[in-house]
Amino acid sequence: MNLVVQGPALASGDLEALALLVKPQARRQVAERAWHFLGATKNEGVAALCEARRIDHAWMPAGRRFADLRLLAMDMDSTLITIECIDELGELARKGTEIAAITAQAMRGEIEYRESLTRRVSALAGMKEDVLAQVYEERLKLTPGAEALLAACRKHGVQILLVSGGFTFFTERLKERLGLNHTISNVLEIKHGKLTGALVGDIVDADAKAAKFRAVAKELGASKDQTVAIGDGANDLKMMNEAGISVAFHAKPVVRAQATCALNRSGLDAVVNLFE
């Protein structure tokens, strides 16, 4: 196994301490603050040391190359972008506290996603559709490292799937802007220039995300080992379980516990550093 360590706080002293724990066959720098310990011996002390020193770490099978991937899927809100779009809409509708509380419960897996989404969208009834553009233009920002990750995907021919329990207004604009290959998200119902508080068509929930992932992987002829899924909330878990490598990105504890690895302090470009 290889131990991958990275993060803005990583220092030379940390590398020496880790080397004593895992006794690697070799050590290789892969980015400014990212290193691979090759042929490392697993040691329970690694997690505690990395947590104390605010370092991201991951145990990765040897020989996994980013260039061998065929599909990379990621969530949108709080993953590809820094905001939860529905929370921003709720704030502008003066229902921010109510909606954010429901979002947090859903992300932690405390309430069923369909129920949470229905309740949150209902709270937006009567909002002018112009507010969607306001959120996109004024509040939506890409997560640090996102452009570097997408550039690596384009360089190596890895197709990108953006999955979201959010809304097509945002996913389709990001698809065009960033050159994404596939998307799936929910459609807000709009009548007479206002949100009705309802959705059009089937709700994109955890099962729908996983089904879309499987469909695109099959279309590409990608084996499980050729796929990666990145998410942060409980409704990403079923999709993440379909992937060869699952990455919990600044995620809730329930997601970190089930993912292949967790990135708690690094940007999205750190996903590339996981691979040889």
C-alpha positions in Angstrom: 0.0 0.0 0.0 1.0 3.6 -0.5 0.3 6.3 2.1 -0.6 9.6 0.6 -0.3 12.7 2.8 -1.1 16.2 1.8 -2.5 19.6 2.9 -1.6 23.2 3.5 -0.2 22.5 7.0 2.2 19.6 5.8 5.7 20.3 7.0 9.1 18.5 6.7 8.9 17.5 10.3 5.6 15.7 9.7 7.2 13.7 6.9 10.0 12.5 9.2 7.5 11.5 11.9 5.3 9.6 9.4 8.3 7.8 7.9 9.2 6.4 11.3 5.7 5.1 11.7 5.2 3.5 8.3 8.8 2.6 7.2 8.2 3.1 3.5 10.3 1.6 0.7 10.5 5.0 -0.9 9.2 8.5 -0.6 8.1 10.7 -3.5 6.8 14.3 -3.7 3.9 14.7 -6.1 2.9 18.3 -5.5 4.1 21.2 -3.4 2.5 19.9 -0.3 1.7 16.3 -1.2 3.8 13.2 -0.8 3.6 9.5 -1.4 5.1 6.9 1.0 5.6 3.9 -1.3 5.3 0.4 0.0 4.3 1.7 3.4 3.4 -0.5 6.4 0.0 0.3 7.9 0.2 1.8 11.4 -2.7 2.8 13.5 -0.8 5.9 14.7 -1.0 7.5 11.3 -4.6 8.7 11.7 -4.0 10.2 15.1 -0.8 12.0 14.0 -2.4 13.4 10.8 -5.4 14.6 12.7 -3.3 16.3 15.3 -1.2 18.0 12.7 -4.1 18.8 10.3 -2.9 16.7 7.5 -5.1 14.7 5.0 -4.0 11.1 4.6 -5.1 8.2 2.5 -4.1 4.6 2.0 -4.1 3.8 -1.7 -3.4 0.6 -3.5 -0.1 0.7 -5.4 -0.3 1.2 -9.2 -3.4 3.3 -9.3 -2.9 6.0 -12.0 -5.1 8.9 -12.6 -4.5 8.5 -16.4 -6.2 5.0 -16.2 -9.5 6.5 -15.0 -12.5 6.7 -17.3 -15.1 8.4 -15.1 -15.0 10.9 -12.3 -18.3 11.9 -10.7 -18.8 14.6 -8.1 -21.6 16.3 -6.2 -22.2 19.9 -6.9 -23.2 21.8 -3.7 -20.3 22.1 -1.2 -18.2 20.0 -3.5 -17.6 21.4 -6.9 -18.9 24.7 -5.6 -18.5 26.3 -2.2 -22.2 27.0 -1.5 -25.5 25.1 -1.0 -27.6 26.8 -3.7 -30.9 26.1 -2.0 -29.6 27.7 1.2 -28.6 30.8 -0.7 -32.1 30.9 -2.3 -33.6 30.5 1.1 -31.6 33.4 2.5 -32.9 35.6 -0.3 -36.4 34.4 0.4 -35.9 35.3 4.0 -36.2 31.7 5.0 -32.6 31.0 5.3 -32.5 29.6 8.9 -35.4 27.3 8.2 -34.0 25.9 5.0 -30.4 25.6 6.2 -31.5 23.6 9.3 -33.3 21.1 7.0 -30.2 20.9 4.7 -28.0 20.2 7.7 -30.3 17.4 8.9 -30.3 15.8 5.4 -26.6 16.0 5.0 -26.1 14.2 8.3 -28.6 11.5 7.3 -31.0 12.4 10.0 -34.0 12.8 7.7 -34.8 11.2 4.4 -33.6 13.2 1.5 -36.8 13.3 -0.5 -38.7 14.7 2.5 -36.0 17.3 3.1 -35.9 18.5 -0.5 -39.7 18.7 -0.8 -39.8 20.8 2.4 -37.1 23.1 1.3 -38.4 23.7 -2.2 -41.9 24.3 -0.8 -40.4 27.1 1.3 -39.3 28.9 -2.0 -42.9 29.2 -3.4 -43.5 32.6 -4.8 -39.9 33.6 -5.3 -39.1 35.3 -8.6 -37.1 33.2 -11.0 -34.6 36.1 -11.4 -33.2 35.2 -8.0 -31.7 32.0 -9.5 -29.5 34.1 -11.8 -28.6 36.3 -8.9 -27.3 33.3 -6.9 -25.4 32.0 -9.9 -23.8 35.3 -10.8 -23.1 36.8 -7.3 -22.7 33.9 -4.9 -21.7 30.7 -6.7 -17.9 30.1 -6.6 -15.9 27.1 -7.6 -14.2 25.2 -4.8 -10.4 25.8 -4.6 -8.6 23.2 -6.8 -11.7 22.5 -8.9 -10.2 23.9 -12.1 -7.0 21.9 -11.6 -9.0 18.7 -11.1 -11.1 19.3 -14.2 -8.0 20.2 -16.2 -6.4 16.8 -15.2 -9.6 15.0 -16.3 -9.5 16.7 -19.7 -5.8 16.0 -20.1 -6.3 12.3 -19.5 -9.6 11.9 -21.2 -11.5 11.2 -18.0 -15.2 12.0 -18.4 -16.9 14.1 -15.8 -20.3 13.5 -14.3 -21.9 16.2 -12.1 -24.6 14.8 -9.9 -26.8 17.0 -7.8 -29.9 17.0 -5.6 -29.9 20.7 -6.5 -31.2 22.2 -9.6 -30.7 22.1 -13.4 -30.5 25.9 -13.5 -27.1 25.6 -11.9 -25.8 22.3 -13.2 -26.5 23.1 -16.9 -24.7 26.5 -16.6 -21.7 24.8 -15.0 -21.8 22.1 -17.7 -21.5 24.6 -20.4 -19.0 26.8 -18.6 -16.6 24.0 -17.5 -17.0 21.5 -20.3 -18.6 18.8 -18.2 -19.7 15.7 -20.0 -22.8 14.6 -18.0 -25.2 16.0 -15.4 -28.2 15.0 -13.4 -30.2 17.3 -11.1 -33.7 18.4 -10.2 -35.9 20.7 -12.2 -37.7 23.6 -10.4 -41.2 24.3 -11.5 -41.6 27.9 -12.6 -44.9 29.5 -13.6 -45.5 33.1 -14.5 -41.9 34.0 -13.6 -42.1 32.6 -10.1 -41.1 29.4 -8.3 -44.2 27.3 -7.4 -42.6 25.4 -4.6 -42.7 22.2 -6.5 -40.4 20.1 -8.8 -40.9 18.8 -12.3 -40.4 15.1 -12.9 -38.6 12.5 -10.7 -36.6 13.6 -7.7 -32.9 13.1 -8.0 -32.0 11.4 -4.7 -29.3 9.0 -3.6 -30.7 6.1 -5.7 -31.0 8.4 -8.8 -27.4 9.5 -8.3 -26.2 5.9 -8.1 -28.2 4.9 -11.1 -26.8 7.7 -13.2 -23.3 6.8 -12.2 -23.8 3.1 -13.2 -25.4 4.1 -16.5 -22.6 6.4 -17.5 -19.9 3.9 -16.4 -21.6 1.2 -18.5 -21.9 3.6 -21.5 -18.1 4.2 -21.2 -17.3 0.6 -20.7 -15.5 1.6 -17.5 -14.6 -1.0 -14.9 -15.1 -0.2 -11.2 -11.4 0.4 -10.8 -11.6 3.1 -13.5 -14.0 5.2 -11.6 -14.0 7.8 -8.8 -16.9 9.4 -7.0 -16.6 12.5 -4.7 -19.2 13.7 -2.3 -19.9 15.3 1.0 -23.4 14.3 2.2 -25.3 11.2 3.1 -27.2 11.2 -0.2 -23.9 10.8 -2.1 -23.1 7.5 -0.3 -24.9 5.1 -2.7 -23.1 6.7 -5.7 -19.8 6.6 -3.8 -20.2 2.9 -3.1 -20.4 2.2 -6.8 -17.0 3.7 -7.5 -13.5 2.1 -7.3 -12.3 5.0 -5.2 -14.7 7.2 -3.2 -13.6 10.5 -1.8 -15.3 12.2 1.2 -14.6 15.9 0.5 -15.0 18.2 3.5 -17.7 15.7 4.4 -20.0 14.8 7.2 -18.8 12.1 9.6 -21.2 9.5 8.2 -19.6 10.0 4.8 -16.0 10.0 6.0 -16.6 6.7 7.8 -17.7 4.9 4.6 -15.4 6.5 1.9 -12.1 5.1 0.6 -10.5 8.3 1.8 -11.3 11.7 3.2 -10.0 15.1 2.2 -10.8 17.5 5.1 -8.4 20.3 4.6 -7.2 20.1 0.9 -8.7 21.5 -2.2 -10.2 19.4 -5.0 -6.9 19.2 -6.8 -5.8 16.9 -4.0 -7.9 14.1 -5.6 -5.3 14.0 -8.4 -2.5 13.6 -5.9 -4.1 10.4 -4.5 -3.0 8.6 -7.7 0.5 7.7 -8.9 
